[in-house]
């Protein structure tokens, strides 16, 4: 029973209503705190703060002029380490690219991501006219030349072993990684993640081992493109292995993206580093 001031129109006891509202607010606050805590928690595959590695931006020469920047990571311990190039499908300012370099360093490699978008400021959005003009004017051959400049830079570093290099690429960068592997005698292994479509004539000279990773739910580059690629590579005798990740969408390795899948990312990365260790001496 409720008295006049404690009654709502529907007969609800006001004190009970306030108590319930307070409990609801408290529950909502706890939920917000949990969400904030989850957001503050580091992604499972983020290693940028690992004390065993050192990393940061670098600049190297192209045609004798220091015009190309990149991100480099290496183990802190003295020694010689095989080098791996990382070819991004977008600007290297997105944190998962420096993190990929750092992950390679943690695995015992020197990782360099040449900024193949170097004519553009980091702040250039991906959908404006300057970006579209860049894509039209900076051809794949130009980008392959940029990647070669990164190779030349790595060869001058005292901590890089003189053996073969690896190339890891994402999306458009996966395609470029294969194009570069088909043209360069420096490269001994290629790892493309959900690579952009390839044509048979573009990979006829790609004879080094290839390991491809692709999500079955990729909405940007259909999984069938990788299946076509696998058939083309096998037909020409190229050593190739393909790993598909059930339910993974495009960019599942990138914790900065909404489709990040930690379990698939960890598995793919373990396979990647084992593959590179097996082919880079």
LUMLUMKOL-242706 format. One record per residue (C-alpha): residue number from 0; residue in three letters; z, x, y. Coordinates in pm, 1 decimal, always signed. Layout:
N
+-----+---------+----------+----------+----------+
! num ! residuo !       up !     east !    north !
+-----+---------+----------+----------+----------+
! NUM !     ALA !        Z !        X !        Y !
...
+-----+---------+----------+----------+----------+
***
This chain:
281
+-----+---------+----------+----------+----------+
! num ! residuo !       up !     east !    north !
+-----+---------+----------+----------+----------+
!   0 !     UNK !     +0.0 !     +0.0 !     +0.0 !
!   1 !     UNK !    -76.4 !   +127.6 !   +352.4 !
!   2 !     UNK !    +71.3 !    +48.1 !   +690.6 !
!   3 !     UNK !   -144.1 !    -26.3 !   +993.9 !
!   4 !     UNK !   -202.2 !   +327.4 !  +1131.6 !
!   5 !     UNK !   -249.9 !   +472.7 !   +787.2 !
!   6 !     UNK !   -524.7 !   +234.1 !   +678.5 !
!   7 !     UNK !   -901.4 !   +269.2 !   +701.3 !
!   8 !     UNK !  -1126.4 !    -32.0 !   +705.1 !
!   9 !     UNK !  -1193.5 !     +8.1 !   +334.9 !
!  10 !     UNK !   -823.9 !     -0.5 !   +252.6 !
!  11 !     UNK !   -795.6 !   +369.7 !   +182.0 !
!  12 !     UNK !   -456.3 !   +521.8 !   +248.7 !
!  13 !     UNK !   -506.5 !   +746.4 !   +555.8 !
!  14 !     UNK !   -263.4 !  +1009.0 !   +432.9 !
!  15 !     UNK !   -442.1 !  +1022.0 !    +97.8 !
!  16 !     UNK !   -774.8 !  +1042.4 !   +278.2 !
!  17 !     UNK !   -656.8 !  +1334.2 !   +495.7 !
!  18 !     UNK !   -512.6 !  +1511.1 !   +195.9 !
!  19 !     UNK !   -841.6 !  +1472.4 !    +10.7 !
!  20 !     UNK !  -1039.2 !  +1589.2 !   +311.9 !
!  21 !     UNK !   -816.8 !  +1894.8 !   +344.7 !
!  22 !     UNK !   -870.2 !  +1974.3 !    -22.3 !
!  23 !     UNK !  -1245.6 !  +1935.6 !    +21.6 !
!  24 !     UNK !  -1245.7 !  +2167.8 !   +323.3 !
!  25 !     UNK !  -1036.1 !  +2419.6 !   +131.3 !
!  26 !     UNK !  -1274.8 !  +2406.0 !   -164.1 !
!  27 !     UNK !  -1573.3 !  +2447.6 !    +67.8 !
!  28 !     UNK !  -1406.1 !  +2748.1 !   +232.9 !
!  29 !     UNK !  -1346.8 !  +2910.4 !   -104.9 !
!  30 !     UNK !  -1711.7 !  +2844.9 !   -196.1 !
!  31 !     UNK !  -1827.7 !  +3005.1 !   +129.7 !
!  32 !     UNK !  -1606.1 !  +3306.8 !    +66.0 !
!  33 !     UNK !  -1747.2 !  +3344.2 !   -285.5 !
!  34 !     UNK !  -2104.3 !  +3321.8 !   -153.9 !
!  35 !     UNK !  -2026.6 !  +3579.8 !   +114.8 !
!  36 !     UNK !  -1871.8 !  +3803.6 !   -148.1 !
!  37 !     UNK !  -2178.2 !  +3766.7 !   -369.9 !
!  38 !     UNK !  -2403.2 !  +3854.9 !    -77.8 !
!  39 !     UNK !  -2189.9 !  +4157.2 !     +8.3 !
!  40 !     UNK !  -2203.0 !  +4281.4 !   -352.2 !
!  41 !     UNK !  -2460.0 !  +4553.2 !   -398.5 !
!  42 !     UNK !  -2765.0 !  +4469.3 !   -610.3 !
!  43 !     UNK !  -2729.7 !  +4606.0 !   -962.6 !
!  44 !     UNK !  -3024.7 !  +4843.2 !   -928.0 !
!  45 !     UNK !  -2941.1 !  +4981.2 !   -581.5 !
!  46 !     UNK !  -2854.4 !  +5355.4 !   -597.6 !
!  47 !     UNK !  -2906.8 !  +5475.4 !   -239.6 !
!  48 !     UNK !  -2538.7 !  +5563.9 !   -201.2 !
!  49 !     UNK !  -2518.3 !  +5774.5 !   -516.8 !
!  50 !     UNK !  -2365.7 !  +6114.9 !   -428.3 !
!  51 !     UNK !  -2579.8 !  +6302.7 !   -684.3 !
!  52 !     UNK !  -2898.3 !  +6266.1 !   -478.1 !
!  53 !     UNK !  -3023.9 !  +6336.3 !   -128.2 !
!  54 !     UNK !  -3294.2 !  +6139.7 !    +42.5 !
!  55 !     UNK !  -3449.6 !  +6049.1 !   +375.4 !
!  56 !     UNK !  -3763.9 !  +6025.7 !   +583.0 !
!  57 !     UNK !  -4005.5 !  +6316.9 !   +593.4 !
!  58 !     UNK !  -4330.5 !  +6398.3 !   +771.2 !
!  59 !     UNK !  -4621.6 !  +6595.3 !   +628.1 !
!  60 !     UNK !  -4962.4 !  +6713.1 !   +735.4 !
!  61 !     UNK !  -5297.8 !  +6547.7 !   +698.7 !
!  62 !     UNK !  -5598.2 !  +6757.8 !   +803.6 !
!  63 !     UNK !  -5358.3 !  +7009.9 !   +956.4 !
!  64 !     UNK !  -5178.0 !  +6756.9 !  +1174.2 !
!  65 !     UNK !  -4835.3 !  +6605.8 !  +1098.1 !
!  66 !     UNK !  -4941.6 !  +6245.8 !  +1111.0 !
!  67 !     UNK !  -4813.1 !  +6091.5 !   +787.0 !
!  68 !     UNK !  -4453.1 !  +6005.7 !   +719.7 !
!  69 !     UNK !  -4293.4 !  +5920.2 !   +390.7 !
!  70 !     UNK !  -3964.5 !  +5878.9 !   +209.5 !
!  71 !     UNK !  -3843.5 !  +6156.2 !    -21.0 !
!  72 !     UNK !  -3552.1 !  +6173.3 !   -263.7 !
!  73 !     UNK !  -3441.6 !  +6450.0 !   -498.9 !
!  74 !     UNK !  -3142.4 !  +6556.5 !   -706.0 !
!  75 !     UNK !  -2879.7 !  +6755.3 !   -514.4 !
!  76 !     UNK !  -2844.0 !  +7017.5 !   -787.0 !
!  77 !     UNK !  -3068.6 !  +7321.3 !   -748.1 !
!  78 !     UNK !  -3356.8 !  +7340.2 !   -990.0 !
!  79 !     UNK !  -3718.8 !  +7247.8 !  -1047.2 !
!  80 !     UNK !  -3801.6 !  +6881.7 !  -1101.0 !
!  81 !     UNK !  -4125.7 !  +6699.4 !  -1180.4 !
!  82 !     UNK !  -4260.9 !  +6492.6 !   -891.3 !
!  83 !     UNK !  -4351.7 !  +6125.6 !   -886.3 !
!  84 !     UNK !  -4542.2 !  +5945.2 !   -612.4 !
!  85 !     UNK !  -4451.4 !  +5587.4 !   -526.3 !
!  86 !     UNK !  -4732.9 !  +5377.6 !   -382.7 !
!  87 !     UNK !  -4602.8 !  +5066.4 !   -210.4 !
!  88 !     UNK !  -4797.8 !  +4747.1 !   -162.8 !
!  89 !     UNK !  -4647.0 !  +4712.9 !   +183.8 !
!  90 !     UNK !  -4468.9 !  +4921.2 !   +448.6 !
!  91 !     UNK !  -4210.4 !  +5162.2 !   +306.4 !
!  92 !     UNK !  -3944.0 !  +5040.0 !   +549.4 !
!  93 !     UNK !  -3848.0 !  +4771.7 !   +296.4 !
!  94 !     UNK !  -3537.1 !  +4914.3 !   +130.4 !
!  95 !     UNK !  -3644.7 !  +4879.9 !   -229.7 !
!  96 !     UNK !  -3906.8 !  +5152.9 !   -175.7 !
!  97 !     UNK !  -3653.0 !  +5417.5 !    -60.6 !
!  98 !     UNK !  -3434.9 !  +5292.2 !   -344.3 !
!  99 !     UNK !  -3718.1 !  +5350.6 !   -592.6 !
! 100 !     UNK !  -3741.8 !  +5709.1 !   -466.8 !
! 101 !     UNK !  -3363.9 !  +5743.3 !   -505.0 !
! 102 !     UNK !  -3375.6 !  +5595.5 !   -855.4 !
! 103 !     UNK !  -3633.0 !  +5857.0 !   -952.8 !
! 104 !     UNK !  -3411.0 !  +6132.3 !   -812.3 !
! 105 !     UNK !  -3117.6 !  +5999.6 !  -1012.7 !
! 106 !     UNK !  -3338.0 !  +6017.3 !  -1324.3 !
! 107 !     UNK !  -3424.4 !  +6382.5 !  -1259.1 !
! 108 !     UNK !  -3745.7 !  +6359.8 !  -1056.1 !
! 109 !     UNK !  -3852.3 !  +6422.1 !   -699.0 !
! 110 !     UNK !  -3973.4 !  +6088.9 !   -562.8 !
! 111 !     UNK !  -4205.0 !  +6062.8 !   -261.3 !
! 112 !     UNK !  -4340.0 !  +5740.9 !   -111.9 !
! 113 !     UNK !  -4621.8 !  +5831.9 !   +128.3 !
! 114 !     UNK !  -4648.6 !  +5578.9 !   +405.9 !
! 115 !     UNK !  -5001.5 !  +5460.6 !   +336.8 !
! 116 !     UNK !  -4955.3 !  +5212.4 !   +622.2 !
! 117 !     UNK !  -4881.8 !  +5495.8 !   +866.6 !
! 118 !     UNK !  -5128.4 !  +5378.6 !  +1136.2 !
! 119 !     UNK !  -4906.7 !  +5071.2 !  +1182.4 !
! 120 !     UNK !  -4557.9 !  +5062.7 !  +1339.5 !
! 121 !     UNK !  -4283.1 !  +4960.0 !  +1097.3 !
! 122 !     UNK !  -4223.2 !  +4649.8 !  +1306.8 !
! 123 !     UNK !  -4575.1 !  +4515.2 !  +1253.9 !
! 124 !     UNK !  -4551.0 !  +4186.5 !  +1062.4 !
! 125 !     UNK !  -4776.8 !  +4139.5 !   +762.7 !
! 126 !     UNK !  -4966.2 !  +3844.9 !   +905.1 !
! 127 !     UNK !  -5075.7 !  +3952.1 !  +1252.6 !
! 128 !     UNK !  -5415.4 !  +4071.1 !  +1376.2 !
! 129 !     UNK !  -5318.3 !  +4441.5 !  +1386.6 !
! 130 !     UNK !  -5224.2 !  +4425.3 !  +1019.8 !
! 131 !     UNK !  -5549.3 !  +4253.0 !   +927.4 !
! 132 !     UNK !  -5747.8 !  +4510.1 !  +1127.0 !
! 133 !     UNK !  -5566.5 !  +4791.1 !   +949.4 !
! 134 !     UNK !  -5658.8 !  +4647.7 !   +610.8 !
! 135 !     UNK !  -6020.9 !  +4625.4 !   +721.8 !
! 136 !     UNK !  -6041.2 !  +4972.6 !   +880.4 !
! 137 !     UNK !  -5819.0 !  +5182.5 !   +650.3 !
! 138 !     UNK !  -6015.8 !  +5176.3 !   +326.0 !
! 139 !     UNK !  -5892.8 !  +5251.7 !    -24.1 !
! 140 !     UNK !  -6062.6 !  +5590.8 !     +1.4 !
! 141 !     UNK !  -5863.9 !  +5658.9 !   +319.2 !
! 142 !     UNK !  -5543.2 !  +5566.3 !   +139.1 !
! 143 !     UNK !  -5628.2 !  +5786.1 !   -160.1 !
! 144 !     UNK !  -5674.3 !  +6069.2 !    +89.2 !
! 145 !     UNK !  -5327.4 !  +5991.7 !   +229.8 !
! 146 !     UNK !  -5181.5 !  +6004.8 !   -121.0 !
! 147 !     UNK !  -5346.0 !  +6341.8 !   -180.5 !
! 148 !     UNK !  -5180.3 !  +6467.2 !   +137.5 !
! 149 !     UNK !  -4849.0 !  +6367.0 !    -21.1 !
! 150 !     UNK !  -4937.9 !  +6565.2 !   -334.7 !
! 151 !     UNK !  -5020.9 !  +6871.3 !   -126.1 !
! 152 !     UNK !  -4688.1 !  +6838.6 !    +54.6 !
! 153 !     UNK !  -4495.2 !  +6814.1 !   -271.8 !
! 154 !     UNK !  -4666.7 !  +7125.5 !   -406.0 !
! 155 !     UNK !  -4515.8 !  +7328.9 !   -121.2 !
! 156 !     UNK !  -4157.8 !  +7222.2 !   -194.3 !
! 157 !     UNK !  -3944.4 !  +7484.2 !   -374.8 !
! 158 !     UNK !  -3768.6 !  +7222.6 !   -589.3 !
! 159 !     UNK !  -4088.1 !  +7067.8 !   -734.6 !
! 160 !     UNK !  -4197.4 !  +7195.1 !  -1075.6 !
! 161 !     UNK !  -4557.4 !  +7319.6 !  -1104.9 !
! 162 !     UNK !  -4649.5 !  +7078.3 !  -1384.8 !
! 163 !     UNK !  -4817.9 !  +6741.3 !  -1366.2 !
! 164 !     UNK !  -4707.7 !  +6453.8 !  -1146.7 !
! 165 !     UNK !  -4656.5 !  +6085.6 !  -1208.2 !
! 166 !     UNK !  -4758.3 !  +5786.1 !   -996.1 !
! 167 !     UNK !  -4573.1 !  +5454.2 !   -976.1 !
! 168 !     UNK !  -4730.0 !  +5168.6 !   -781.8 !
! 169 !     UNK !  -4655.4 !  +4807.3 !   -692.2 !
! 170 !     UNK !  -4920.4 !  +4534.6 !   -658.1 !
! 171 !     UNK !  -5194.0 !  +4684.8 !   -437.9 !
! 172 !     UNK !  -5008.3 !  +5013.0 !   -485.6 !
! 173 !     UNK !  -5037.2 !  +4968.6 !   -862.1 !
! 174 !     UNK !  -5412.5 !  +4943.3 !   -827.7 !
! 175 !     UNK !  -5416.2 !  +5249.3 !   -600.0 !
! 176 !     UNK !  -5200.1 !  +5439.9 !   -848.4 !
! 177 !     UNK !  -5463.5 !  +5386.4 !  -1117.0 !
! 178 !     UNK !  -5749.0 !  +5472.9 !   -882.2 !
! 179 !     UNK !  -5570.5 !  +5794.3 !   -787.9 !
! 180 !     UNK !  -5490.7 !  +5874.5 !  -1150.0 !
! 181 !     UNK !  -5858.3 !  +5836.0 !  -1234.3 !
! 182 !     UNK !  -5958.3 !  +6086.6 !   -965.2 !
! 183 !     UNK !  -5682.0 !  +6346.1 !   -955.3 !
! 184 !     UNK !  -5623.9 !  +6636.1 !  -1193.7 !
! 185 !     UNK !  -5267.3 !  +6656.1 !  -1057.2 !
! 186 !     UNK !  -5156.0 !  +6334.0 !  -1228.5 !
! 187 !     UNK !  -5039.2 !  +6311.4 !  -1590.7 !
! 188 !     UNK !  -4901.4 !  +5955.2 !  -1606.0 !
! 189 !     UNK !  -4939.0 !  +5626.2 !  -1418.8 !
! 190 !     UNK !  -4699.4 !  +5329.4 !  -1405.4 !
! 191 !     UNK !  -4838.2 !  +5022.1 !  -1225.8 !
! 192 !     UNK !  -4620.0 !  +4716.8 !  -1169.4 !
! 193 !     UNK !  -4815.1 !  +4386.1 !  -1154.6 !
! 194 !     UNK !  -5125.1 !  +4572.1 !  -1032.2 !
! 195 !     UNK !  -5396.8 !  +4408.0 !   -827.3 !
! 196 !     UNK !  -5715.3 !  +4336.8 !  -1028.9 !
! 197 !     UNK !  -5926.8 !  +4628.9 !  -1151.0 !
! 198 !     UNK !  -6292.2 !  +4654.0 !  -1248.9 !
! 199 !     UNK !  -6407.7 !  +4843.5 !  -1554.7 !
! 200 !     UNK !  -6620.4 !  +5088.6 !  -1355.5 !
! 201 !     UNK !  -6318.6 !  +5179.9 !  -1140.5 !
! 202 !     UNK !  -6113.6 !  +5311.0 !  -1431.3 !
! 203 !     UNK !  -6370.6 !  +5476.2 !  -1657.9 !
! 204 !     UNK !  -6225.4 !  +5817.8 !  -1569.9 !
! 205 !     UNK !  -5865.4 !  +5706.4 !  -1616.3 !
! 206 !     UNK !  -5778.4 !  +5887.6 !  -1940.0 !
! 207 !     UNK !  -5411.2 !  +5974.6 !  -1883.3 !
! 208 !     UNK !  -5129.0 !  +5757.0 !  -2027.3 !
! 209 !     UNK !  -5066.7 !  +5426.8 !  -1847.9 !
! 210 !     UNK !  -4764.5 !  +5197.5 !  -1871.8 !
! 211 !     UNK !  -4799.4 !  +4852.5 !  -1711.6 !
! 212 !     UNK !  -4520.3 !  +4606.7 !  -1621.8 !
! 213 !     UNK !  -4591.0 !  +4241.4 !  -1538.6 !
! 214 !     UNK !  -4394.5 !  +3917.1 !  -1518.5 !
! 215 !     UNK !  -4523.5 !  +3617.1 !  -1709.5 !
! 216 !     UNK !  -4453.6 !  +3388.1 !  -1410.2 !
! 217 !     UNK !  -4630.2 !  +3606.2 !  -1151.7 !
! 218 !     UNK !  -4784.6 !  +3375.9 !   -890.3 !
! 219 !     UNK !  -4942.6 !  +3653.6 !   -680.4 !
! 220 !     UNK !  -5129.9 !  +3845.3 !   -952.7 !
! 221 !     UNK !  -5185.8 !  +3652.7 !  -1273.8 !
! 222 !     UNK !  -5054.6 !  +3808.9 !  -1594.1 !
! 223 !     UNK !  -5405.1 !  +3764.6 !  -1737.4 !
! 224 !     UNK !  -5527.8 !  +4041.3 !  -1502.9 !
! 225 !     UNK !  -5303.1 !  +4289.7 !  -1681.5 !
! 226 !     UNK !  -5419.9 !  +4159.6 !  -2018.2 !
! 227 !     UNK !  -5781.0 !  +4221.5 !  -1909.4 !
! 228 !     UNK !  -5681.6 !  +4567.7 !  -1788.9 !
! 229 !     UNK !  -5519.9 !  +4648.0 !  -2121.5 !
! 230 !     UNK !  -5837.6 !  +4554.7 !  -2309.2 !
! 231 !     UNK !  -6054.0 !  +4767.8 !  -2079.0 !
! 232 !     UNK !  -5826.7 !  +5071.7 !  -2111.8 !
! 233 !     UNK !  -5800.5 !  +5043.6 !  -2489.6 !
! 234 !     UNK !  -6177.4 !  +5004.8 !  -2520.6 !
! 235 !     UNK !  -6231.7 !  +5337.7 !  -2345.9 !
! 236 !     UNK !  -5958.0 !  +5517.3 !  -2539.1 !
! 237 !     UNK !  -5698.4 !  +5540.0 !  -2260.8 !
! 238 !     UNK !  -5339.5 !  +5547.5 !  -2393.9 !
! 239 !     UNK !  -5181.7 !  +5229.2 !  -2258.4 !
! 240 !     UNK !  -4873.3 !  +5020.2 !  -2318.5 !
! 241 !     UNK !  -4803.2 !  +4687.4 !  -2153.5 !
! 242 !     UNK !  -4463.9 !  +4520.9 !  -2108.4 !
! 243 !     UNK !  -4439.3 !  +4155.3 !  -2010.6 !
! 244 !     UNK !  -4119.7 !  +4002.5 !  -1870.6 !
! 245 !     UNK !  -4063.4 !  +3639.7 !  -1954.9 !
! 246 !     UNK !  -4014.8 !  +3417.7 !  -1650.0 !
! 247 !     UNK !  -4039.4 !  +3706.6 !  -1402.3 !
! 248 !     UNK !  -4238.7 !  +3652.8 !  -1084.3 !
! 249 !     UNK !  -4409.0 !  +3902.4 !   -855.7 !
! 250 !     UNK !  -4176.8 !  +4172.6 !   -724.3 !
! 251 !     UNK !  -3905.7 !  +4125.4 !   -986.7 !
! 252 !     UNK !  -3799.3 !  +4491.1 !   -948.2 !
! 253 !     UNK !  -3741.1 !  +4457.7 !   -573.1 !
! 254 !     UNK !  -3387.1 !  +4345.3 !   -492.9 !
! 255 !     UNK !  -3501.9 !  +4272.5 !   -137.1 !
! 256 !     UNK !  -3724.7 !  +3994.3 !   -267.4 !
! 257 !     UNK !  -3628.5 !  +3640.4 !   -372.7 !
! 258 !     UNK !  -3772.2 !  +3690.3 !   -722.9 !
! 259 !     UNK !  -3553.3 !  +3989.9 !   -809.6 !
! 260 !     UNK !  -3444.7 !  +3975.9 !  -1174.6 !
! 261 !     UNK !  -3175.0 !  +4237.9 !  -1242.8 !
! 262 !     UNK !  -3203.0 !  +4237.8 !  -1622.5 !
! 263 !     UNK !  -3581.7 !  +4268.1 !  -1620.2 !
! 264 !     UNK !  -3563.6 !  +4527.8 !  -1342.4 !
! 265 !     UNK !  -3318.1 !  +4746.2 !  -1535.4 !
! 266 !     UNK !  -3519.6 !  +4723.4 !  -1855.5 !
! 267 !     UNK !  -3848.5 !  +4798.9 !  -1678.9 !
! 268 !     UNK !  -3697.6 !  +5094.8 !  -1498.8 !
! 269 !     UNK !  -3550.1 !  +5241.7 !  -1818.3 !
! 270 !     UNK !  -3892.7 !  +5217.7 !  -1978.7 !
! 271 !     UNK !  -4053.7 !  +5373.3 !  -1671.8 !
! 272 !     UNK !  -3829.0 !  +5680.2 !  -1655.7 !
! 273 !     UNK !  -3848.6 !  +5736.8 !  -2032.2 !
! 274 !     UNK !  -4227.8 !  +5718.0 !  -2011.2 !
! 275 !     UNK !  -4240.2 !  +5964.0 !  -1721.6 !
! 276 !     UNK !  -4003.2 !  +6206.6 !  -1891.6 !
! 277 !     UNK !  -4223.5 !  +6193.5 !  -2199.4 !
! 278 !     UNK !  -4541.7 !  +6288.0 !  -2011.8 !
! 279 !     UNK !  -4433.4 !  +6510.4 !  -1722.4 !
! 280 !     UNK !  -4346.8 !  +6863.6 !  -1826.7 !
+-----+---------+----------+----------+----------+
***
